[in-house]
Amino acid sequence: MISSSASTPPSIRPLVVKITCGAEALERLNQGFTVATTALAAGADVSVWLTGDASWMAVAGRAEELDLPHGAPLEDLRDALLAGATVTVCGQCAARRELGPEDLLEGATIRGAAAYVEEILRPDVQAIVY
């Protein structure tokens, strides 16, 4: 007997992508943004957490300074995520870099560890870290 779910497309789990690096690990930074953007394009509910030096990617002009050969432009990936995903900068990371809400691009917010834990403990969430 064929299951009725065989004709139903599988549901896409929500995805939380935590990016922990900046220009010092450009390939990993770009990969985190690429995976998050690809999941968004596939219809996933995507939340991106920028921590450490990735926090700078939520500041105007910073992504535009970086270029990875054969990688999608970070500013294009960032803008797609700001338009369709939840983009959060770690509260402690923002404070260490003296960043406030007024320093961030529209669509990016600052939240703390409790909010991150709440997100990743939701049912069916897939969390990955770059």
FISE-823615 format. One record per residue: residue in one letter; residue number from 1; y, z, x of N, C-alpha, C in turn. Coordinates in steps of 0.05 Angstrom, whole numbers, padded with zeros to 5 digits. Each point is the difference from the previous one (the first is absolute). Layout:
BEGIN
<a; NUM; <Y; Z; X>; <Y; Z; X>; <Y; Z; X>>,
...
***
This chain:
BEGIN
<m; 1; <-00023; 00000; 00017>; <00023; 00000; -00017>; <00025; 00000; 00018>>,
<i; 2; <00019; -00017; -00007>; <00025; -00001; 00015>; <00020; 00019; -00012>>,
<s; 3; <00011; 00016; 00018>; <00020; 00019; -00008>; <00025; -00014; -00011>>,
<s; 4; <00013; 00012; -00020>; <00024; -00011; -00010>; <00023; 00001; 00020>>,
<s; 5; <-00003; 00018; 00020>; <00021; 00002; 00020>; <-00001; -00023; 00020>>,
<a; 6; <-00022; -00016; -00001>; <-00002; -00023; 00019>; <00022; -00020; -00005>>,
<s; 7; <00010; -00003; -00025>; <00021; -00019; -00005>; <00028; 00012; 00002>>,
<t; 8; <00001; 00026; 00003>; <00026; 00014; 00003>; <00007; 00003; 00029>>,
<p; 9; <00024; -00009; 00008>; <00007; 00003; 00028>; <00001; 00030; 00008>>,
<p; 10; <-00007; 00006; 00024>; <00001; 00028; 00009>; <00029; 00010; 00000>>,
<s; 11; <00003; 00025; -00007>; <00027; 00011; 00001>; <00008; 00005; 00029>>,
<i; 12; <00025; -00002; 00005>; <00011; 00005; 00027>; <00009; 00028; 00002>>,
<r; 13; <-00010; 00014; 00020>; <00009; 00028; 00003>; <00028; 00002; 00011>>,
<p; 14; <00014; 00021; -00007>; <00026; 00004; 00013>; <-00003; 00004; 00030>>,
<l; 15; <00019; -00009; 00016>; <-00001; 00001; 00028>; <00024; 00015; 00012>>,
<v; 16; <-00005; 00020; 00017>; <00021; 00013; 00014>; <-00004; -00007; 00030>>,
<v; 17; <00021; -00012; 00011>; <00000; -00008; 00028>; <00020; 00018; 00015>>,
<k; 18; <-00010; 00015; 00019>; <00017; 00017; 00017>; <00003; -00014; 00027>>,
<i; 19; <00025; -00006; 00008>; <00006; -00014; 00025>; <00013; 00020; 00018>>,
<t; 20; <-00011; 00005; 00023>; <00008; 00022; 00018>; <00014; -00010; 00026>>,
<c; 21; <00003; -00026; 00003>; <00011; -00010; 00026>; <00023; -00018; -00005>>,
<g; 22; <00014; -00005; 00022>; <00024; -00018; -00001>; <-00003; -00021; 00020>>,
<a; 23; <00022; -00007; 00013>; <00001; -00022; 00019>; <-00019; 00004; 00024>>,
<e; 24; <-00007; 00025; 00006>; <-00018; 00006; 00022>; <-00028; -00010; -00005>>,
<a; 25; <-00007; -00005; -00025>; <-00026; -00011; -00008>; <00004; -00021; -00021>>,
<l; 26; <00015; -00021; 00008>; <00009; -00020; -00019>; <-00023; -00014; -00015>>,
<e; 27; <-00022; -00005; 00014>; <-00022; -00014; -00013>; <-00011; 00018; -00023>>,
<r; 28; <-00004; 00025; 00005>; <-00010; 00018; -00020>; <00020; 00004; -00023>>,
<l; 29; <00026; 00002; 00007>; <00021; 00001; -00020>; <-00001; -00024; -00019>>,
<n; 30; <-00001; -00023; 00012>; <00000; -00025; -00016>; <-00026; -00002; -00017>>,
<q; 31; <-00022; 00009; 00011>; <-00025; -00001; -00015>; <00001; 00018; -00025>>,
<g; 32; <00012; 00024; 00003>; <00003; 00018; -00023>; <00016; -00013; -00021>>,
<f; 33; <00023; -00012; 00007>; <00017; -00013; -00020>; <-00015; -00024; -00012>>,
<t; 34; <-00015; -00015; 00016>; <-00014; -00024; -00010>; <-00021; 00008; -00020>>,
<v; 35; <-00016; 00021; 00006>; <-00021; 00009; -00018>; <00013; 00010; -00026>>,
<a; 36; <00021; 00016; 00002>; <00013; 00010; -00025>; <00011; -00023; -00017>>,
<t; 37; <00012; -00019; 00013>; <00011; -00023; -00015>; <-00022; -00017; -00012>>,
<t; 38; <-00021; -00004; 00014>; <-00023; -00015; -00011>; <-00012; 00014; -00024>>,
<a; 39; <-00003; 00026; 00002>; <-00011; 00015; -00023>; <00019; -00002; -00024>>,
<l; 40; <00026; 00001; 00005>; <00019; -00003; -00022>; <-00002; -00027; -00013>>,
<a; 41; <-00003; -00021; 00017>; <-00003; -00027; -00011>; <-00026; -00003; -00016>>,
<a; 42; <-00020; 00016; 00007>; <-00026; -00001; -00014>; <00001; 00016; -00027>>,
<g; 43; <00022; 00013; -00005>; <00003; 00015; -00025>; <-00004; 00030; 00002>>,
<a; 44; <-00003; 00010; 00024>; <-00005; 00029; 00003>; <00026; 00015; -00003>>,
<d; 45; <-00002; 00025; -00010>; <00022; 00019; 00000>; <00002; 00011; 00028>>,
<v; 46; <00021; -00007; 00015>; <00002; 00007; 00028>; <00022; 00020; 00005>>,
<s; 47; <-00006; 00020; 00017>; <00019; 00019; 00009>; <-00001; 00000; 00030>>,
<v; 48; <00023; -00004; 00013>; <00002; 00000; 00029>; <00015; 00024; 00010>>,
<w; 49; <-00012; 00015; 00018>; <00013; 00023; 00012>; <00007; -00007; 00029>>,
<l; 50; <00026; 00002; 00007>; <00010; -00005; 00027>; <00004; 00026; 00014>>,
<t; 51; <-00015; 00004; 00021>; <00002; 00025; 00015>; <00005; -00006; 00030>>,
<g; 52; <00008; 00020; 00015>; <00006; -00005; 00028>; <00021; -00022; 00002>>,
<d; 53; <-00002; -00017; 00021>; <00019; -00021; 00004>; <-00001; -00022; -00020>>,
<a; 54; <-00020; -00001; -00017>; <-00001; -00019; -00022>; <00022; 00006; -00020>>,
<s; 55; <00011; 00025; 00000>; <00022; 00007; -00017>; <00023; -00018; 00002>>,
<w; 56; <00005; -00011; 00024>; <00022; -00018; 00005>; <-00001; -00026; -00016>>,
<m; 57; <-00024; -00007; -00010>; <-00003; -00025; -00015>; <00013; 00001; -00027>>,
<a; 58; <00008; 00024; -00009>; <00014; 00003; -00025>; <00030; 00000; 00003>>,
<v; 59; <00009; -00005; 00025>; <00029; -00001; 00006>; <00008; -00029; 00004>>,
<a; 60; <00022; -00008; -00012>; <00009; -00028; 00002>; <00003; -00009; 00029>>,
<g; 61; <-00009; -00024; 00006>; <00002; -00012; 00026>; <-00021; 00006; 00020>>,
<r; 62; <-00016; 00021; -00005>; <-00020; 00009; 00020>; <-00024; -00019; 00001>>,
<a; 63; <-00011; -00008; -00023>; <-00023; -00018; 00001>; <00009; -00027; 00011>>,
<e; 64; <00025; -00008; -00005>; <00009; -00026; 00010>; <00001; -00001; 00031>>,
<e; 65; <00001; 00023; 00013>; <00001; 00001; 00029>; <-00027; -00005; 00013>>,
<l; 66; <-00022; 00001; -00016>; <-00027; -00002; 00012>; <-00012; -00027; -00007>>,
<d; 67; <-00015; -00010; 00020>; <-00014; -00026; -00004>; <-00027; 00001; 00013>>,
<l; 68; <-00020; -00006; -00016>; <-00028; 00000; 00011>; <-00010; -00029; -00002>>,
<p; 69; <-00006; -00012; 00023>; <-00010; -00028; -00001>; <-00024; -00002; -00018>>,
<h; 70; <00000; -00020; -00017>; <-00022; -00006; -00019>; <-00002; 00021; -00022>>,
<g; 71; <00020; 00017; -00003>; <00000; 00020; -00021>; <00022; -00007; -00021>>,
<a; 72; <-00005; 00008; -00024>; <00020; -00005; -00021>; <00025; 00017; 00007>>,
<p; 73; <00024; -00011; -00005>; <00024; 00015; 00006>; <00000; 00027; -00015>>,
<l; 74; <00005; 00021; 00015>; <00000; 00027; -00013>; <00020; 00003; -00022>>,
<e; 75; <00023; -00013; 00003>; <00020; 00003; -00021>; <-00010; -00013; -00026>>,
<d; 76; <-00015; -00021; 00001>; <-00011; -00013; -00024>; <-00021; 00018; -00013>>,
<l; 77; <-00017; 00012; 00016>; <-00020; 00018; -00010>; <00013; 00025; -00012>>,
<r; 78; <00019; 00011; 00014>; <00014; 00024; -00009>; <00014; -00006; -00027>>,
<d; 79; <00013; -00022; -00002>; <00015; -00007; -00025>; <-00019; -00003; -00023>>,
<a; 80; <-00023; -00012; 00005>; <-00020; -00003; -00022>; <-00010; 00027; -00009>>,
<l; 81; <-00004; 00018; 00019>; <-00009; 00027; -00008>; <00021; 00015; -00014>>,
<l; 82; <00025; -00002; 00009>; <00022; 00014; -00014>; <00003; -00010; -00029>>,
<a; 83; <-00006; -00026; -00004>; <00002; -00012; -00027>; <-00023; 00008; -00019>>,
<g; 84; <-00024; 00004; 00012>; <-00023; 00003; -00018>; <-00017; 00025; 00005>>,
<a; 85; <00005; 00015; 00020>; <-00017; 00023; 00006>; <00018; 00025; 00001>>,
<t; 86; <-00013; 00023; 00004>; <00015; 00024; 00005>; <00002; 00003; 00030>>,
<v; 87; <00024; 00003; 00011>; <00004; 00003; 00028>; <00013; 00027; 00005>>,
<t; 88; <-00014; 00017; 00016>; <00009; 00027; 00005>; <00002; 00005; 00030>>,
<v; 89; <00022; 00013; 00008>; <00003; 00010; 00027>; <-00007; 00030; 00000>>,
<c; 90; <-00016; 00008; 00019>; <-00008; 00028; 00003>; <00025; 00017; 00004>>,
<g; 91; <00002; 00022; -00015>; <00023; 00017; 00002>; <00005; 00012; 00027>>,
<q; 92; <-00020; 00010; 00013>; <00003; 00011; 00027>; <00008; -00022; 00020>>,
<c; 93; <-00012; -00023; -00003>; <00006; -00022; 00019>; <00029; -00009; -00004>>,
<a; 94; <00009; -00001; -00025>; <00028; -00008; -00005>; <00019; 00021; 00012>>,
<a; 95; <-00006; 00025; -00003>; <00017; 00021; 00010>; <00001; -00001; 00031>>,
<r; 96; <-00022; -00005; 00013>; <00000; -00002; 00029>; <00017; -00024; 00010>>,
<r; 97; <00002; -00020; -00016>; <00016; -00024; 00007>; <00028; 00001; -00013>>,
<e; 98; <00007; 00023; -00012>; <00025; 00004; -00013>; <00006; -00022; -00021>>,
<l; 99; <-00021; -00007; -00015>; <00002; -00019; -00022>; <00002; 00014; -00026>>,
<g; 100; <00018; -00008; -00017>; <00002; 00010; -00027>; <-00003; -00023; -00020>>,
<p; 101; <-00002; 00006; -00025>; <-00003; -00021; -00021>; <00020; -00022; 00003>>,
<e; 102; <00025; 00007; 00008>; <00021; -00020; 00002>; <-00005; -00020; 00023>>,
<d; 103; <-00017; 00007; 00018>; <-00007; -00018; 00023>; <-00021; -00020; -00006>>,
<l; 104; <-00015; 00004; -00022>; <-00023; -00017; -00006>; <00007; -00023; -00018>>,
<l; 105; <-00016; -00021; 00003>; <00003; -00023; -00018>; <-00006; 00007; -00028>>,
<e; 106; <00012; -00014; -00019>; <-00005; 00004; -00028>; <-00030; -00003; -00006>>,
<g; 107; <-00011; 00020; -00014>; <-00029; -00001; -00006>; <-00016; 00019; 00017>>,
<a; 108; <00011; 00009; 00022>; <-00014; 00019; 00017>; <00009; 00028; -00007>>,
<t; 109; <-00018; 00019; 00001>; <00006; 00028; -00005>; <-00010; 00018; 00022>>,
<i; 110; <00009; 00024; 00000>; <-00010; 00020; 00019>; <-00015; 00021; -00016>>,
<r; 111; <-00025; 00006; 00008>; <-00016; 00021; -00013>; <-00016; 00014; 00021>>,
<g; 112; <-00010; 00023; -00008>; <-00015; 00017; 00019>; <-00030; -00003; -00002>>,
<a; 113; <-00013; 00016; 00017>; <-00029; -00001; 00002>; <-00015; 00006; -00026>>,
<a; 114; <00011; 00018; -00016>; <-00013; 00006; -00026>; <-00002; -00024; -00017>>,
<a; 115; <00020; -00017; 00000>; <00000; -00025; -00016>; <-00021; -00019; 00010>>,
<y; 116; <-00003; -00002; 00027>; <-00020; -00017; 00012>; <-00028; 00010; -00008>>,
<v; 117; <-00005; 00026; 00003>; <-00026; 00011; -00008>; <-00006; -00005; -00029>>,
<e; 118; <00020; 00003; -00017>; <-00004; -00005; -00029>; <-00008; -00029; -00004>>,
<e; 119; <00012; -00018; 00014>; <-00007; -00029; -00004>; <-00028; -00006; 00009>>,
<i; 120; <-00008; 00010; 00023>; <-00026; -00008; 00011>; <-00023; 00014; -00014>>,
<l; 121; <00006; 00022; -00015>; <-00022; 00014; -00014>; <-00003; -00010; -00029>>,
<r; 122; <00016; -00019; -00008>; <-00004; -00011; -00027>; <-00027; -00014; -00001>>,
<p; 123; <-00012; 00000; -00024>; <-00026; -00013; -00004>; <00001; -00030; 00008>>,
<d; 124; <-00020; -00009; 00014>; <-00004; -00028; 00007>; <00019; -00011; 00021>>,
<v; 125; <00017; 00016; 00012>; <00019; -00010; 00020>; <-00014; -00005; 00026>>,
<q; 126; <00007; -00021; 00013>; <-00009; -00007; 00027>; <00024; 00005; 00019>>,
<a; 127; <-00004; 00017; 00019>; <00022; 00005; 00020>; <-00009; -00010; 00027>>,
<i; 128; <00018; -00013; 00014>; <-00005; -00010; 00027>; <00024; 00007; 00017>>,
<v; 129; <-00005; 00003; 00026>; <00021; 00007; 00019>; <00001; -00020; 00023>>,
<y; 130; <00024; -00009; 00006>; <00005; -00017; 00023>; <00017; 00015; 00020>>,
***
